[in-house]
């Protein structure tokens, strides 16, 4: 499963979908590397999670990895996550550095 990165720029968009577990998370991290290479351009990192059914700790690590590599000035959004997925983010405390919303408008 691939094709997570939808758009790279000031507002970089990532489409999370299906199940992201330990077997899938490395593919997500690989797709995030070119985005991270352009970190000086990225102002907002938007994770669309409306098609994400499940995320394990390995998937959470990929999100944290992106945030850490992009730096503290980048705003990170989690859009359209189900309650089940949102609960995982809340249990890990990662929701503290994310803006959680139902929709995103630039």
Backbone torsions as a table, in degrees:
resi	resn	phi	psi	omega
1	UNK	NA	130.1	-178.2
2	UNK	-144.4	-159.0	178.2
3	UNK	63.8	55.9	176.7
4	UNK	-89.4	-42.0	-175.6
5	UNK	-77.0	119.2	-178.1
6	UNK	-94.3	-37.7	-172.5
7	UNK	-158.2	137.1	177.5
8	UNK	-119.4	131.0	179.7
9	UNK	171.1	-158.5	177.7
10	UNK	-55.7	-40.5	173.6
11	UNK	-110.5	102.1	-179.4
12	UNK	-94.6	134.4	-173.4
13	UNK	-118.5	133.6	179.9
14	UNK	-124.4	128.4	179.0
15	UNK	-102.1	108.4	176.3
16	UNK	-89.5	134.2	-177.3
17	UNK	-148.0	158.5	176.6
18	UNK	66.3	-135.3	-179.2
19	UNK	-113.9	125.0	175.8
20	UNK	-112.2	104.1	179.5
21	UNK	-123.7	-166.1	-175.9
22	UNK	-62.0	-25.7	-180.0
23	UNK	-83.4	-21.9	-176.7
24	UNK	-101.4	-32.3	-174.9
25	UNK	-54.1	-37.9	178.1
26	UNK	-60.3	-34.3	177.4
27	UNK	-66.4	-39.6	176.4
28	UNK	-63.3	-45.0	179.9
29	UNK	-62.2	-38.8	178.1
30	UNK	-62.8	-41.1	179.7
31	UNK	-69.7	-25.7	179.7
32	UNK	-78.1	-21.9	-176.0
33	UNK	-59.5	-45.5	177.6
34	UNK	-63.6	-33.5	176.8
35	UNK	-64.9	-43.3	-179.6
36	UNK	-65.9	-31.6	178.3
37	UNK	-63.9	-21.2	179.0
38	UNK	-105.9	31.0	-172.2
39	UNK	-58.2	-24.9	179.2
40	UNK	-68.8	-20.8	-179.2
41	UNK	-90.2	-26.9	-171.1
42	UNK	-79.9	125.1	176.6
43	UNK	-108.3	-34.5	-179.8
44	UNK	-134.0	137.6	177.0
45	UNK	-118.2	116.2	-172.8
46	UNK	-113.5	116.3	175.5
47	UNK	-99.1	112.8	175.1
48	UNK	-86.4	120.7	-173.4
49	UNK	-119.3	14.8	-177.1
50	UNK	-67.1	-20.1	177.2
51	UNK	-107.5	10.3	179.3
52	UNK	-88.0	120.0	-178.5
53	UNK	-93.5	-30.5	-175.2
54	UNK	-156.8	140.2	173.4
55	UNK	-137.1	127.4	178.2
56	UNK	-94.0	177.3	-178.5
57	UNK	-59.4	-31.4	178.1
58	UNK	-64.8	-36.5	176.4
59	UNK	-69.2	-39.9	176.3
60	UNK	-61.0	-41.8	178.5
61	UNK	-59.3	-36.6	178.4
62	UNK	-64.1	-40.1	177.7
63	UNK	-65.0	-45.9	179.2
64	UNK	-63.5	-42.0	177.8
65	UNK	-55.1	-48.2	-179.5
66	UNK	-61.9	-46.0	-179.5
67	UNK	-61.6	-45.6	-179.3
68	UNK	-62.7	-43.4	-176.9
69	UNK	-71.4	-30.4	-179.6
70	UNK	-81.1	-22.4	176.5
71	UNK	100.3	168.4	-174.1
72	UNK	-69.7	-21.7	-176.8
73	UNK	-79.3	-16.1	-177.7
74	UNK	-77.6	129.0	175.9
75	UNK	-85.7	132.8	-178.1
76	UNK	-115.0	132.6	-177.7
77	UNK	-121.3	143.5	171.4
78	UNK	-119.1	115.9	-171.2
79	UNK	-113.0	129.0	170.7
80	UNK	71.5	22.1	-178.7
81	UNK	-70.8	141.4	175.3
82	UNK	-70.0	165.3	178.7
83	UNK	-60.6	-38.3	-179.8
84	UNK	-61.7	-47.9	179.1
85	UNK	-66.9	-42.8	-179.9
86	UNK	-61.8	-36.4	177.7
87	UNK	-60.4	-37.4	178.8
88	UNK	-64.9	-44.3	178.0
89	UNK	-62.2	-40.1	-179.9
90	UNK	-68.4	-40.7	-179.6
91	UNK	-61.9	-32.9	-178.3
92	UNK	-88.1	-10.0	-179.4
93	UNK	82.2	2.3	-177.6
94	UNK	-69.3	-23.7	-179.9
95	UNK	-63.0	-12.5	-179.0
96	UNK	-70.0	-28.4	179.6
97	UNK	-106.9	7.4	177.3
98	UNK	-108.3	147.9	167.7
99	UNK	-96.6	116.7	-177.7
100	UNK	-97.3	124.8	-178.6
101	UNK	-142.8	161.1	175.2
102	UNK	-79.1	-35.9	-179.2
103	UNK	-136.6	167.0	179.3
104	UNK	-133.9	129.2	175.3
105	UNK	-124.7	130.7	-177.1
106	UNK	-73.5	NA	NA
